[in-house]
Amino acid sequence: MQIGILSSTLIGPGSSKPALELQDLVDLPERVRGGYVVIGNFDGVHLGHRHIVQRASNLAKMDSAKLIAITFDPHPRSFLEPHQTLLPLTDQDEKAYLLRKAGVDEVIVLNFDSSLSSQPAKDFVEGVLVKQFEARGIVASRNFRFGLNRAGDAAQLASIGPGLGLVVELIPPQVDYDTDEPISSTAVRAKLALGEVKSANRMLGRRWTFEGEIVHGDKRGRELGFPTANIATGFGSSLCFGIYAVRVLVDDIVADGVACYGTRPQFDDGAPRLEVHILNFSGDLYGKQMIVEFVAFLRPERTFVSVDALKDQIGRDCALAKSYIGSDVEASTFDTDFAHILTPR
């Protein structure tokens, strides 16, 4: 099936509840005090994150407590290295939804600024986790790092936590079942930078998606007989240039497609742009939000001996994309109701 209507039913009660964004901890609500916590950027909410959350959720339930996820905005790497392009694996809405779906009760977003970034690890545990959140316990990966210059680690957390009345449980990092490579957001980004979409999706436990506004392009795709919906991304070269099999969600319609991310070397070799040709679809989409779900990498971007040769190749790309999408065993994000919360806000 190439085109269908997405159900609007959300998974689980309260699963679309937005995260609580805090500039400071002065007015921390009572409902987020006295629970178990998990801490991290949780970008992508990959299988490793979900394993930690599920274990922490079990502990919290046994102690009749809530599970609180503490995360940050902006991403610490974006704050500390502002000139480096960081490929986003989730936005805050997706992150909050996926964390709740995994077992979190409340999602807290702390403003990551110079004050927070300069806080030593021990001060963070004492001042934030124990004093402000009144946390009963924390579950973290054994490779957990935190605090000023990421000097704090899991061993330090396990050492100082119990003396402050904090239960600390450390669990080994999850690994990719196909390669035995440790699963991390950094590893997922590295896979996407190489065009290894299947590996990235396997680590995420779902297909990677990106949401953006459809903008006017140069209409060249229409002239070639393959009209495209164009999205400005800001990815730079952090996503591999090339052709992808994708699915899209726009106006509650799910459809298959072929996407090109790159600089269009056949024509202008300009700034990187995401262009999506939606199969078996026609209509005016300008100004609408679209979510693109990446299924597979088909080939690198390249030049051709002629425009006709390029058109022939695009036709083959479309056929190959249909084949990949039809045979892919990974569950589509759009086949659950996850994507409904990402429709235009």
Beta strands, then each sheet from edge to edge (+ up, - down):
strand 1: 3-5
strand 2: 20-22
strand 3: 36-39
strand 4: 67-73
strand 5: 106-111
strand 6: 137-141
strand 7: 145-146
strand 8: 152-153
strand 9: 167-171
strand 10: 209-215
strand 11: 229-231
strand 12: 242-250
strand 13: 253-262
strand 14: 273-278
strand 15: 289-299
sheet 1: 1+ 13- 12+ 15- 10+ 11- 14+
sheet 2: 2+ 5+ 4+ 3+ 6+ 9+
sheet 3: 7+ 8-
end
